[in-house]
Amino acid sequence: MKINVPATTANLGAGFDCLGLALDLWLRVDVQYNAPDIKVVTKGQGGEYLPQNERNYFIKTINNILHEWNRPPVKGLHLNVENEIPLSRGLGSSAAVTIAAVKIAAEIANVRVSAAEAVDIAARIEGHADNVAAAYYGGLVLTGIKDKRGFQVFELPLLENPPSALLAIPDYRVRTVDARLVLPRKVSLHDAVFNISRTGLAVYAWTSGQYQLLKTAMQDRLHQYYRMGLMAGSAEMLKAAHASEKIYGAALSGSGSTMIALGEYEGLTELAVVWQQIWDENLINGNLKITEISRTGVSVNR
C-alpha cells in the first residue's frame, strides 16, 4: 500500500486553529504489512536522525490508534518513507504522519473509517484540526468547531487560479508546544474582534477570488507577534511582504518557523530576494521555495 499526504500551512494569519491550506510538498509512504519486524526508513527531511524502530513517531501513532480500538500493538511493519516536508517548521509534518498513521492502523485493524472519523481521530491526536483536515481533503478548509460528533470540517472552494506560495524555511526548528507557551492566556475584546473580522474577510477573499484582500485578512493579533519573537528577522519579513504591491498577503506558517507569502510568481520571486537579504542580515540559513497549493489531499494506492 502506498500513501501520499500533502504538507499544510495553518492559521493563514487571523484564522488561528481554524484555517488550513494544503501545499504541494509531500510525505510518501510505502507500507509493507506482515513484515518480520518493525522498520521505518526515511529518505529526505528527517532521514538522518529519525529512529527506525518502534520509537519512531509513525509507529507510536499507529499503536496509539490501535490501542484506542482495543487492538494489540503492531509487531511486524516496514515503512519506506520519502519526506519532502521539513520537520517542526510549521508545515504540518506531524499532521501528515498522523493522517497516514490513521490509514495504516485502519488497514491493520480491518476497521472501516470514514473521512470525518479519520480527521477526528487525527485531530484528537494533534490537538486541533486545521492541519490534519487540510492534509486529508486538500485545498482550503475551515474547521475548529467541535461538537458531540467531533471536529467539523468545511471545504472551501478554490477558484481556478489560486495564488502561489513562497515559503521561507529556516534551518532552525520551533516546536509547537514551545510556540504555544509564549501566547497570552487572555486577549482583549478589541483584539478578539480584530481577528474575527479578518477571518471572515479571509473566507470571502478566497471564495470570491479577491486575493488582494488577503493583505488585510491575514493580519493577526492573537499569536503571530508573540511567536515571531522567537524568530529573528520574521517581523521584518512580514513588513516587507506587506509593503509589496505584488504580494497578496503573508503570515507565519502555523506556529513557525516558516514564513509564507501568497501572490503571483513574479512578485514572489522579487520578495524572495528581499527575504534572503533579511536572513543574511540576521545570519540565518535556510531554503526559500515557491510552491503551489495542492487541491489533492491524502491518497491511498493498493
Buried (B, 14 or more C-beta within 10 A) or exposed (E): EEBBBBBBBBBBBBBBBBBBBBBBBBBBBBBEEEBEEBBBBBEBBBEEEBEBEBEBBBBBBBBBBBEEEEBEBBEEBBBBBBBBBBBBBBBBBBBBBBBBBBBBBBBBBEBEBEEBBBBBBBBBBBEBBBBBBBBBBBBBBBBBEBEEEBBBBBBBEBEEEBBBBBBBBBEBBBEBEBBEEBEEEEBEEEBEEBBEBBBEBBBEBBEEEEBBBBBBBBBBBBBBBBBBEBBBBBBBBBEBBBEBEBBBBBBBBBBBBBBBBBBBEEBBBBBBEBBBBBBEEBEBEBEBBBBBBBBBBBBBEE
